[in-house]
Amino acid sequence: MNYVKTQNAEDDEAVRDEYKRAIKTVGVEFRSSKLWEHWIKWELEKKQWRNVAEIYDKLLTIPNQLYTTHFENFTKFVNEHHPKELLDTDDFLTFRKEVLDELRAANPEGDLLTTGGDDDAPPGADDDEPPPGEETDTANITVKSDEEIAGIRKLYIASREKIHKENEKQVSKRWTFEEGIKRPYFHVKPLEKSQLKNWKDYLDFEIEQGDNERCRVLFERCLIACAFYEEFWHKYARHLSEAEKDDELREVYKRACTIHLQKKPALHLQWAALEEKQGNFDAADDILNNMEKNVPDLLQLAYRRINIARRKKDTDKAEELFTHYIEKFKDNEMLAVPMTIKYARFAARVLNDTEKSKKILK
């Protein structure tokens, strides 16, 4: 973001779009506070008070490590600015009406037009509501007293404090899991069993909460530290499959099979099945073919490649593969015999060529 700000010094919207993209990517991460603060600081420098208020509205709903600090900073920010600069029209009018009702109830005979507020309304103007049929915004609403300003600020902060309290409960549910993460970075050394259990329990908890975005971010964090542990890739794949996110699932399989776990057949078989399900028969065959280079002489891979060709109704390719594998396994009776029987059955049942089937067996 520092680089983006340097390259787009005259284009605030371009910078803001990048902040939004960054927040969308990792903003719900438990330790993402620095990124949020970075954005808030930039908006403050631009004197975009309403934007800062909107950022805080999002941030106060997200369980993260510095949630208390964020609320304290928000309270300070509200107390340093006029409510008209922070609230949209609906919220401002709602809070203002409630404050005026309280002031009138407390002092029914008094004059609310005390000094110290904004006294620039035209004579006879009705400040409480906009004229019928006309829209207004907070900049055009006159606040008559310091009591009003203080009251609106108090209601504004109180409304966000409710959100903060609810967020505090969410943080407390995750705090133990976060403290259990001792190695958030990648290392070739194995992780302790307690670390693996903590990641598993944390993922189960987030999945149960039902927030797919938080699940995605936590899985991505987990797979940095647990990149060599196949069970977590399977868990991520199952989660994405149940959510029917095939494009994301494909990317997960690609990373697992081509980078971290090149010799794990189960993930390759699942990836190939996904591609075949999408009608990408050639892609499915390529995945299994590449797997064979890392794990040769695996009968399951051979059967899967042949069955892909059979389901594609490419009998020539299937026969070619049968012949290839029988020749490849000729010095290993445990592999060659089952493959030969499969080929003979294929010839009899799929090709309807009994003589060819007898010849293969003979």
Phi, psi and omega in degrees: 000327175298320178296315180299317180297323179292318183284340183235047185299333182256003184236085183298324182294324178296318178295316181298321178298322179291322175300317180297321180293320178297316180295320179297325183283313186227011185295336180267004177296142186298333182248035184266011186303321183300322180293315178300315180297323178301315180292314180301316180300319180294316179295324176296319178298328179274358180060035178265076188298320181296320178297319178299316179299319180292323177296316178298324178301323178283315185298323183291349178264355188256121177295115175214172191299323185253037185299324179292317178299320180297319180292322177297317178295322178297315180300316179298318180299315180297318183288345181264355184228153178290137181305330180298333182279347189247325189263150171283169188301315184297312180296318181299312181296322179297310179297319184294318179298318180296320179294315180297321178298319179293319180294319179294321179294324181284333184217071186297334182263354187275173179254117181285348184277062178279162183279169178101345178263205179265113185252028189264015179286146176294150181304134176083000182288143177267113187276340190287322184225149175289155178303145181304136176081359181243144175270156177218172171223173187297333182296335182264003181261129181269129174258126194270342188212158175295328178298320178299311182301312180297320180295318179295318177300316181298316179293320179300309180296319181297321180295325179279335178294326175299317178296318179299318180296319178294320178296324179301321178297319180294322178296316182298328179292333185259347189299317180298318178298316181295320178293335180282350179275102183266337181226087183281352183259169180276142173208149181287339179291145179297150174277150176294155180301325180295325178293316180297318179296320180298316178298316180298314181294322180295316178296317178300319180297312182295321178298320179295329179291335173084011178264103185298326181292317177294323177298315181301312182297318181292320177299318180295322176296315182300318186283359168282308181286328187249033186299332183267004183256108186301326185300326182284327174294319177298319181296316179296317180297318179297319180298314181291325179295317179294329178276359179057044177254075187296323181295316178293322179298318179300318180294324178295313177300319181299314180296317182295314189278332184260347183240299193267321189232063185289345183245025179252102187299323188301316180294321178296319179296320179293319179297315179299321179296321178298315180294320179294321178301325179277001180086009180267071185296318181295319178297319179298317179294321180297321180299314182289324178297318178293324178298321180300330179293330179270328180228082180287165175062034176255109187299324182299320178294319179298313178300318182296318180297318180295318182292329175297314179297320180295316180292334176283351183066030176259081185294328178297316179295320180298314179296321179299319180290319177303311181299318181298315184285326177296319178293319181295323184264011190299334180268004180232098185300327182295336179259320186292320183295309178300323180293322179294318178298318177300318182294318179297318179296320177300315181297320183286316189267326182264315181273348183054040181239087184296320181298321179293323180296317179296319182297318179298315181294320180294000000 
